[in-house]
Amino acid sequence: MELDEYESLPTGSAVTHMAAGAAAGIMEHCVMYPLDSVKTRMQSLRPSPGARYRSIADAFYKMVRHEGAMRPVRGMSAVVIGAGPAHALYFSCYEKLKRIISGTEHGTNSPISQGLAGCLATVMHDGIMNPAEVVKQRMQMYNSQFKRCSECFFYVWRQEGGHAFYRSFTTQLSMNIPFQCVHFITYEFVQVLTNKERTYNPMAHMVSGGIAGAFAAAVTT
């Protein structure tokens, strides 16, 4: 994309932000899903004897060797289905809210509006994503009885009720809101340093996103 084409894009368009957010969210979850499967098992409080791992590499090796090459990605379709609409709403709401709260055209140079917009967008994102997370985590566990996402979804719905999909909602928010607040404030700050004119600069976006994600994780973990 040429610079003049980039600058001519409708930056305030909700459709633009939703499409970009959905694509980025789906790609992120697909790329990181195998590691997420390992993380879910290693965080289990009472792991089965066959699911005790010494390291990330050991967990991944044992999953593939004993359960099949596709085991680390079982349940991925659940997050793909959830990530599309969740991230579409997430990014479009963030971009809109930071402008409304700050009362400026781009919502820049206002850490309070950026942080608050990030918090509100996170609530909306998690409201859509939480059921997908429930299905995903149950399918990722060792000796999971579920082979398909639809099977898991309807089992939980019938046996535990719809509220089971939001049982962990407040816990999820308590972790995600501080992270995203710090993340967005840091991202916007680094963007001012690396891409002050807000031109088409993929490297600036990558650097800003990497620094923001690492800093937010370090602060909130």
C-alpha positions in Angstrom: 0.0 0.0 0.0 1.3 3.4 -1.0 1.5 6.3 1.4 -1.2 8.3 -0.4 -3.5 5.3 -0.4 -3.0 4.8 3.4 -3.6 8.5 4.2 -6.8 8.4 2.1 -8.3 5.5 4.1 -11.3 6.5 6.3 -9.6 6.4 9.7 -12.8 7.0 11.5 -14.7 4.2 9.7 -16.0 1.6 12.1 -16.0 -1.0 9.3 -12.3 -0.5 8.7 -11.5 -1.0 12.4 -13.7 -4.0 12.7 -12.2 -5.7 9.6 -8.7 -5.0 10.8 -9.5 -6.1 14.3 -11.1 -9.3 13.2 -8.3 -10.3 10.9 -5.6 -9.5 13.5 -7.5 -11.3 16.3 -8.0 -14.5 14.3 -4.3 -14.5 13.2 -3.1 -13.9 16.7 -5.1 -16.8 18.2 -4.2 -19.2 15.4 -0.4 -18.5 15.6 -0.3 -18.7 19.4 -2.8 -21.5 19.9 -0.3 -24.4 20.3 1.5 -22.5 23.0 -1.8 -21.6 24.6 -2.6 -25.3 24.8 0.6 -26.0 26.6 0.0 -23.0 29.0 -3.5 -24.3 29.9 -2.1 -27.7 30.9 0.9 -26.3 32.8 -1.4 -24.0 34.8 -3.7 -26.8 35.9 -3.8 -27.0 39.7 -4.3 -30.8 39.8 -2.8 -32.2 36.7 -3.3 -35.9 35.8 -0.1 -38.0 36.1 0.2 -38.1 32.4 0.1 -34.3 32.2 3.0 -33.4 34.4 5.6 -31.5 32.4 9.1 -30.1 33.2 9.1 -27.4 30.6 7.2 -25.9 27.6 9.2 -28.1 25.2 8.6 -31.2 27.3 4.8 -30.5 27.3 4.7 -29.9 23.6 6.8 -33.0 22.9 4.6 -35.3 25.0 1.4 -33.9 23.6 2.5 -34.6 20.0 4.1 -38.0 20.8 1.3 -39.5 23.0 -1.8 -37.8 21.7 -1.1 -37.0 18.0 0.4 -34.3 15.9 -2.9 -32.3 15.9 -3.5 -32.4 19.6 -1.9 -29.0 20.3 -4.5 -27.3 18.0 -7.6 -29.2 19.0 -10.3 -26.6 19.9 -8.8 -23.9 17.7 -12.1 -23.5 15.8 -13.7 -22.2 19.0 -11.4 -19.3 19.3 -11.5 -18.6 15.6 -15.3 -18.3 15.8 -15.1 -16.1 18.9 -12.0 -14.0 18.0 -13.5 -12.6 14.8 -16.5 -10.8 16.3 -14.7 -10.2 19.7 -11.7 -8.4 18.2 -13.8 -6.6 15.6 -15.9 -5.0 18.4 -12.8 -4.6 20.5 -10.8 -2.4 18.1 -13.7 -0.5 16.6 -15.0 0.4 20.1 -11.5 1.4 21.3 -10.9 3.7 18.4 -14.4 5.3 18.7 -14.4 5.6 22.5 -10.9 7.2 22.8 -12.1 10.0 20.4 -15.4 10.5 22.3 -13.8 10.5 25.8 -10.9 12.7 24.8 -13.0 15.0 22.6 -10.3 15.1 19.9 -10.1 13.8 16.3 -7.6 11.0 16.9 -7.7 10.6 20.7 -4.0 11.0 21.0 -2.0 12.6 23.8 -4.7 11.7 26.4 -3.6 8.6 28.4 -6.7 8.8 30.6 -9.0 8.5 27.5 -6.8 5.8 26.0 -6.8 3.7 29.2 -10.5 4.1 29.8 -11.4 3.3 26.2 -9.2 0.2 26.5 -11.0 -0.9 29.7 -14.5 -0.5 28.1 -13.4 -2.2 24.9 -12.0 -5.1 27.0 -15.4 -5.6 28.7 -17.1 -5.9 25.4 -14.4 -8.2 24.0 -14.5 -10.6 26.9 -18.3 -10.6 26.9 -18.1 -12.3 23.4 -14.9 -14.2 23.9 -15.5 -15.8 27.3 -17.8 -18.7 26.0 -15.1 -19.5 23.4 -12.5 -19.6 26.1 -14.5 -22.0 28.2 -14.9 -24.4 25.3 -11.2 -24.0 24.3 -9.9 -24.7 27.7 -12.0 -27.8 28.2 -10.8 -29.2 24.9 -7.2 -28.4 25.7 -7.1 -30.4 28.9 -5.4 -33.8 29.2 -7.8 -36.7 28.4 -10.6 -34.3 27.4 -13.7 -36.2 26.4 -14.5 -33.7 23.6 -13.4 -34.1 20.0 -15.4 -31.2 18.5 -16.2 -27.7 19.7 -19.9 -28.1 19.0 -20.0 -31.3 21.1 -18.3 -29.5 24.0 -20.5 -26.4 23.7 -23.8 -28.3 23.8 -22.6 -30.6 26.6 -21.8 -27.6 28.8 -25.1 -26.0 27.9 -27.2 -29.0 28.7 -25.3 -30.2 31.9 -24.4 -26.9 33.5 -26.5 -24.2 31.9 -25.7 -21.1 29.9 -24.3 -19.3 33.0 -21.4 -21.8 33.0 -19.9 -19.9 30.0 -19.6 -16.8 32.1 -18.6 -18.3 35.4 -15.0 -17.0 35.0 -16.1 -13.7 33.4 -15.2 -11.5 36.4 -11.9 -13.3 36.9 -11.1 -12.8 33.2 -11.9 -9.1 33.4 -9.8 -8.7 36.6 -6.7 -9.9 34.6 -7.5 -8.3 31.2 -8.6 -4.8 32.2 -5.3 -3.8 33.9 -3.3 -5.4 31.1 -5.2 -3.7 28.3 -5.2 -0.4 30.1 -1.4 -0.4 30.4 -1.0 -1.9 26.9 -3.0 0.8 25.0 -1.5 3.7 26.9 2.0 2.4 26.2 1.2 1.6 22.6 -0.1 5.1 21.9 2.9 6.7 23.7 5.4 4.7 21.7 3.5 5.5 18.5 4.0 9.2 19.3 7.8 8.6 19.5 8.1 6.2 16.5 5.4 7.5 14.1 4.5 11.0 15.1 2.8 11.8 11.8 0.8 8.6 11.9 1.8 7.6 8.4 1.9 4.1 6.9 4.7 2.6 8.9 4.4 -1.1 9.6 7.6 -1.3 11.5 6.5 1.5 13.9 3.3 -0.5 14.6 5.2 -3.7 15.2 7.7 -2.0 17.5 5.0 -0.1 19.4 2.9 -3.3 19.8 5.9 -5.4 20.9 7.0 -2.9 23.5 3.5 -2.3 24.7 2.7 -5.9 25.1 5.9 -6.8 26.9 5.6 -3.8 29.3 1.9 -4.5 30.0 2.7 -8.2 30.7 5.6 -7.3 33.0 3.6 -4.8 35.0 0.4 -6.8 35.4 1.7 -10.4 35.7 
